[in-house]
Amino acid sequence: MSREYIIYTDESSSDGSLFSNFYGGVLCRSHDLERVTAMLDAKRSELNLLGEIKWTKVSAAYRERYIEFANCFMDLVSQDFLKVRIMFTQNLYRATGLTKEHQMNRYWILYYQFLKHAFGLQYSNLASDPIRLRLLIDQMPGTIQQKRTFKNYITRLSDQPEFRRAGIHFANEQIGEVRSHDHVILQGLDVILGSMHFRLNKLHLAKPEGQLRRGNRTLAKEAVYKSINTRIQQIRPHFNVGITTGTDGDVRNRWHQPYRHWRFLSKQREREEGLK
């Protein structure tokens, strides 16, 4: 019997002082979607978060409400109703041997790598029953042609041996752009992804110019991040947000683990002098 995975994806700021190129995804099995969406919508209504939930909206006034919403989201992750994957690069390492075309298409190439590898989809279906992928991407930059080319590359993943053996099927008509405003799961992902960009780039230490203390918004964001990190630590003790999550000796855990980080490192790279 055919099954379906729904993957929502988003990307954060491409540049950071220490870490860059943040991509995030959250996977939900289609038979869980209605239940998961209803739970998140109910929590949002309970907290009176009537507008779009976004990391950039975290403030002192909304701190506790965002912590509660993030806790609800992480409850679903810990119970494996949702699987979250975060990918980023570290500025300490610079890819070498890149052509001008690679540089121009960096955004799309990294997005492709994220979708191909981050969820461990090829390990998700040992029975090889057909599984359809519905891919919902938060609005992407670029031209119509760039987006069409990207979709074609993603569709062709179905023909690669590891995905074919697992019965994973990407269909062009099942890949589309969406507005996060219309998808509460994507809004939850935005909060998680934004919090990781915030912490890994040490924005929690930022102080307004001329001030000795951090601002209230920065303190609120730090509190939300700490709450999210606490929940991740409950899933995986001693989790390190800045490195690739281990597989504990079993590559199939790239699929089974409910929450994973991937520090993307180019095979050809060099260490940047002066960075730590």
Secondary structure as GFF3:
##gff-version 3
##sequence-region A 1 276
A	DSSP	beta_strand	3	11	.	.	.	ID=ss1
A	DSSP	beta_strand	19	29	.	.	.	ID=ss2
A	DSSP	alpha_helix	30	46	.	.	.	ID=ss3
A	DSSP	three_ten_helix	55	57	.	.	.	ID=ss4
A	DSSP	alpha_helix	63	78	.	.	.	ID=ss5
A	DSSP	beta_strand	83	90	.	.	.	ID=ss6
A	DSSP	beta_strand	93	95	.	.	.	ID=ss7
A	DSSP	alpha_helix	100	104	.	.	.	ID=ss8
A	DSSP	alpha_helix	106	117	.	.	.	ID=ss9
A	DSSP	three_ten_helix	121	123	.	.	.	ID=ss10
A	DSSP	beta_strand	131	138	.	.	.	ID=ss11
A	DSSP	alpha_helix	144	155	.	.	.	ID=ss12
A	DSSP	three_ten_helix	156	159	.	.	.	ID=ss13
A	DSSP	alpha_helix	161	165	.	.	.	ID=ss14
A	DSSP	beta_strand	168	178	.	.	.	ID=ss15
A	DSSP	three_ten_helix	180	182	.	.	.	ID=ss16
A	DSSP	alpha_helix	184	200	.	.	.	ID=ss17
A	DSSP	three_ten_helix	203	205	.	.	.	ID=ss18
A	DSSP	alpha_helix	216	235	.	.	.	ID=ss19
A	DSSP	alpha_helix	253	256	.	.	.	ID=ss20
A	DSSP	beta_strand	259	263	.	.	.	ID=ss21
A	DSSP	beta_strand	269	271	.	.	.	ID=ss22
###
